[in-house]
Amino acid sequence: MTDHTESDFLTWAKTKQLRIEEVLDEALPPDDQEPQQLHSAMRYSALGGGKRVRALLCYAAAELCNTEIEIADAAAAAVELIHAYSLVHDDMPCMDDDDLRRGKPSCHKQYDDATALLVGDALQSLAFDVLSTPQLCANANQQISMLNILAKAAGSTGMAGGQAIDLSSVGKALTQHELEDMHQLKTGALIQAAALLGAANGSLAQISAVHVYAENIGLAFQVIDDILDTEADTVTLGKTAGKDADSNKPTYVTILGLDVAKRLANQLHETAIGALAPFGDQALRLRQLASFITQRSF
Amino acid sequence: MTDHTESDFLTWAKTKQLRIEEVLDEALPPDDQEPQQLHSAMRYSALGGGKRVRALLCYAAAELCNTEIEIADAAAAAVELIHAYSLVHDDMPCMDDDDLRRGKPSCHKQYDDATALLVGDALQSLAFDVLSTPQLCANANQQISMLNILAKAAGSTGMAGGQAIDLSSVGKALTQHELEDMHQLKTGALIQAAALLGAANGSLAQISAVHVYAENIGLAFQVIDDILDTEADTVTLGKTAGKDADSNKPTYVTILGLDVAKRLANQLHETAIGALAPFGDQALRLRQLASFITQRSF
């Protein structure tokens, strides 16, 4: 019988968090390999941090869709590498200018701006390197499709595009719709990619459900982020709290108010869960993960 | 009968330069697509500039190896996009801090630092997007191999790694060997990738010859760059001349002196040409291109 308890989920999540850490450790060049400082800074930025939500989404979707674990490993690593690169570049002085990341000095503070720039660049390349490992998938066309999904999720009509809109929105009054569009690109695109890549072996119905699930969880994730950013203090959050509101960036909380933002997060959560209804216990991890994401207080 | 004249080569090169411009124009999102400023800045940085040496190498290797023109187009575009992203990031204040590129304001001068950062990031994603176009190659495994070559050429053990070594070498006395290692990564890796991707359909002997050719031409290219940087004035070069020597970066000219550097360029050229000997007129464009690269005075 399947164990539906929270403690069972946390054990599963912990196992996968350790697993992705090992996969990334293996994928990143050792820090005694030239250029040593670059490799050391890449490891500093990509290892040992965060909840690995994107990797967990990838693994959970892989469990629904019976995607081989080696494929899920590579996909999860690729997505986490793209995420890590984006954090390094976002923290730079010309972007958000943030000194703290996951409770440690951000990459450009620990090293320098030039290194941080190259770290982000090289982490992005490494993501595509990992996902283009020869013979990863029995079906090579499937692997090409995965690479294409990742490239589009990262690019100017995905994550990088969302960043650009975010930057240009500072000091502007956005509508909820415009804010959603921005987040759909900035964080949503990569979260969707994480789940879709994990769903590589799924049926049409499964992939379509994962798509709806990921779209809604991606937005919920951002709404929660804005709520946490308002409520949490810097120590709990591991990054500078209240930063977005301080820098006059529109957030769900500033647009909707705290209560409506919380209700929205719950709605998005329910829609995400609803999409998984046909799949019973095979979607257990995705379902638990949705609760985990929308209830996090870390 | 094959036409071996310089004017015939220049006509071929012009045709391919126009062709890659069209391929890139098609691959880059239009600048009326959101986020408009990002797309406009991507087009500003990737279109209308340079001799497209990497694309020419790709097309010339494709002619030797009978690689389909659609594959050569995608490969050439991907390599040029990686090259364009690297120039945008290199010019940024935290790197080389260069205000001029190809005779125009560099991206961060024309727009701003944050935009330049995102332009580079998004151009890199676009390179992998273009090369992962579904059904590009009849042999999907070959396409995955091409993606893997590009990812490694761009990453921390390729171009980005070379950049890191270059940055850390400012003010240091490098040996010729160390300088070669640095350039082999910084410019050589992508130049090799350009030729190798073009050679995708080649025989073992052809691919191996292209490898030797590209390795030597890549180094020759850099030696010539250093010579031009010493000799040319800013207007002819389209970028700030004497910049590397001014910033106390080791160059072939500072290490070897001008005459020995010129002799080295000729040697590398001869070795490159020598590798093509077995292939007669089918290697004509690669051979002409080698002369073009080592004799350029633009």
Interface residues (C-beta under 8 A of the other chain):
Chain A: P29 Q33 E34 P35 Q37 L38 H39 M42 Y85 S86 H89 M92 C94 M95 D112 D113 A114 T115 L117 L118 G120 D121 A122 Q124 S125 L126 F128 D129 S132 T133 P134 Q135 L136 A140 N141 Q143 I144 S145 L147 N148 L150 A151 K152 A154 G155 S156 T157 G158 A160 G161 Q163 A164 I165 L167 S168
Chain B: P29 Q33 E34 P35 Q37 L38 H39 M42 Y85 S86 H89 M92 C94 M95 D112 D113 A114 T115 L117 L118 G120 D121 A122 Q124 S125 L126 F128 D129 S132 T133 P134 Q135 L136 A140 N141 Q143 I144 S145 L147 N148 L150 A151 K152 A154 G155 S156 T157 G158 A160 G161 Q163 A164 I165 L167 S168
